[in-house]
Amino acid sequence: MDSTPGHSWNITLDEAKKLQNSLAQKTKICQLPSNIKRVAGFDVSYLKEENILIAGMVIIDYPSLNFCDSFVITDQISFPYIPGYLSFREAPVLLKLIEKHHHLADIFVFDGHGIAHPRGFGIASHIGVLTNGPSIGCAKKKLVGEYNLPEITRGAKTDLTLKGKIIGKVLRTKDKTKPVFVSVGHLVSLDEATQFILNCTGKYRLPEPTRLAHLTVSKYRKSIMSL
């Protein structure tokens, strides 16, 4: 994987839209390498009053899902919250983490979308393309598309479609719980991404990489607020 972001983040909304449309052409859907041994999961939290982002990166072993390491970094919020443009708000701080620790992981999992996005270029695809590494989006809610609910048992899945095209999978990771929304980020196929997320899920609804990243960020946030 590469570690250096390839464009400026100080841009207008119109420029961001054009950039997404352009970079989306570089997204590659292909077979996932067979030698995946370490997975990085990411999460971002906010201290809005202080205009601060808190980003977490957790490394777990695969397929055991054992915890290996975690890292946290803070930064200033420099882009407003606008649905469909999450990467311009969160990717800069996540890329700072990746620049330092990208060598520790073989694949990235994001609490967000990949190609299941209005312009086919969510945060999982954006960072995947910039780092030239395998990445998967696993979101708690859909951003775009239509779907039927999968059966209530673990492993059940249905297609997430947009204008007749399959852009993701709606995956039940735990019996009788809400499904998650899986999509290709970069350098992985949808079927492999879906199975990989299922493989990364234990007794909880969310996959361990992003679940543990969320816990890491939440713990750090509480420690800051208690000062």
FIZA-112700 format. One line per 4 residues: number of its first residue (from 1); their letters; for each residue y, x, z of C-alpha. Coordinates in steps of 0.5 Angstrom, whole numbers, plus 500, padded with zeros to 3 digits. Each point is the difference from the previous one (the first is absolute). Example, Ala and Ser with C-alpha at 12.3 -4.5 7.8 and 13.67 -1.06 7.14 Angstrom:
2
1) AS) 491,525,516 | 507,502,498 .
This chain:
227
1) MDST) 500,500,500 | 507,502,499 | 505,499,506 | 507,500,496 .
5) PGHS) 504,494,499 | 502,500,492 | 506,496,500 | 506,498,504 .
9) WNIT) 500,494,505 | 508,499,501 | 500,495,494 | 502,493,499 .
13) LDEA) 496,494,500 | 500,500,492 | 498,507,499 | 495,499,505 .
17) KKLQ) 497,494,496 | 500,504,494 | 497,506,503 | 494,496,503 .
21) NSLA) 499,497,492 | 500,507,498 | 496,503,505 | 495,494,500 .
25) QKTK) 497,503,493 | 498,506,504 | 495,497,504 | 493,501,499 .
29) ICQL) 494,496,501 | 494,504,500 | 493,502,504 | 502,502,507 .
33) PSNI) 497,508,502 | 494,500,503 | 502,505,505 | 504,496,505 .
37) KRVA) 500,503,507 | 506,498,503 | 505,494,499 | 507,500,502 .
41) GFDV) 503,493,502 | 508,499,501 | 504,495,504 | 508,499,501 .
45) SYLK) 503,497,505 | 508,499,501 | 505,501,506 | 505,495,496 .
49) EENI) 506,501,505 | 500,508,499 | 498,499,493 | 494,504,501 .
53) LIAG) 493,500,496 | 494,503,504 | 494,502,495 | 493,501,502 .
57) MVII) 495,504,497 | 492,500,503 | 495,504,497 | 493,497,501 .
61) DYPS) 493,503,498 | 496,496,494 | 495,496,501 | 499,501,507 .
65) LNFC) 508,497,501 | 501,505,506 | 507,502,502 | 502,507,498 .
69) DSFV) 507,501,501 | 507,496,500 | 507,502,498 | 507,496,501 .
73) ITDQ) 507,501,497 | 506,496,500 | 506,500,495 | 506,496,499 .
77) ISFP) 500,493,496 | 503,501,493 | 498,494,496 | 500,493,502 .
81) YIPG) 494,495,501 | 499,497,493 | 493,497,498 | 497,504,495 .
85) YLSF) 504,506,501 | 496,502,507 | 499,507,497 | 507,502,499 .
89) REAP) 501,498,508 | 494,504,503 | 497,505,495 | 505,505,501 .
93) VLLK) 498,501,507 | 493,499,499 | 500,506,494 | 503,504,506 .
97) LIEK) 494,499,504 | 496,501,493 | 503,506,498 | 498,504,507 .
101) HHHL) 493,497,501 | 498,498,493 | 494,505,500 | 497,497,506 .
105) ADIF) 498,493,496 | 496,499,493 | 503,493,499 | 506,496,503 .
109) VFDG) 499,492,503 | 507,496,500 | 502,494,504 | 503,497,494 .
113) HGIA) 498,499,492 | 499,504,494 | 500,497,494 | 500,493,503 .
117) HPRG) 507,500,499 | 505,497,496 | 501,506,495 | 493,503,502 .
121) FGIA) 503,505,504 | 500,499,508 | 500,506,505 | 493,502,499 .
125) SHIG) 500,501,493 | 507,503,501 | 498,505,505 | 493,501,496 .
129) VLTN) 504,502,493 | 505,504,504 | 494,504,503 | 495,500,495 .
133) GPSI) 495,497,505 | 495,495,501 | 504,494,504 | 498,493,502 .
137) GCAK) 504,494,502 | 498,495,505 | 505,495,502 | 500,495,505 .
141) KKLV) 503,495,496 | 501,499,492 | 506,502,497 | 499,496,493 .
145) GEYN) 494,497,497 | 495,494,500 | 493,500,504 | 495,496,503 .
149) LPEI) 498,501,507 | 493,504,500 | 494,497,505 | 501,501,507 .
153) TRGA) 495,506,501 | 502,508,500 | 499,503,493 | 502,493,496 .
157) KTDL) 505,501,495 | 504,497,494 | 505,502,495 | 507,500,501 .
161) TLKG) 503,499,493 | 507,500,497 | 501,496,493 | 493,501,499 .
165) KIIG) 499,507,501 | 496,502,506 | 505,505,505 | 496,500,506 .
169) KVLR) 494,497,505 | 501,495,506 | 495,503,505 | 497,497,506 .
173) TKDK) 499,507,504 | 498,496,506 | 496,493,501 | 505,494,501 .
177) TKPV) 506,504,500 | 506,500,495 | 498,505,494 | 504,506,498 .
181) FVSV) 503,501,493 | 497,506,496 | 503,504,494 | 500,506,496 .
185) GHLV) 505,505,502 | 498,506,495 | 494,504,498 | 495,494,503 .
189) SLDE) 497,494,497 | 501,493,503 | 492,499,501 | 500,507,504 .
193) ATQF) 506,499,503 | 498,493,503 | 493,503,502 | 504,506,503 .
197) ILNC) 504,496,505 | 494,496,502 | 497,507,502 | 506,502,504 .
201) TGKY) 500,493,504 | 496,500,506 | 501,494,505 | 507,499,499 .
205) RLPE) 503,496,494 | 504,506,497 | 497,506,498 | 500,506,505 .
209) PTRL) 505,505,496 | 506,495,500 | 498,496,507 | 500,507,504 .
213) AHLT) 506,502,496 | 503,494,503 | 498,501,507 | 503,507,499 .
217) VSKY) 507,498,498 | 500,494,505 | 498,505,506 | 506,505,497 .
221) RKSI) 505,494,500 | 498,498,507 | 501,507,502 | 507,500,497 .
225) MSL) 502,493,503 | 498,502,507 | 505,506,500 .
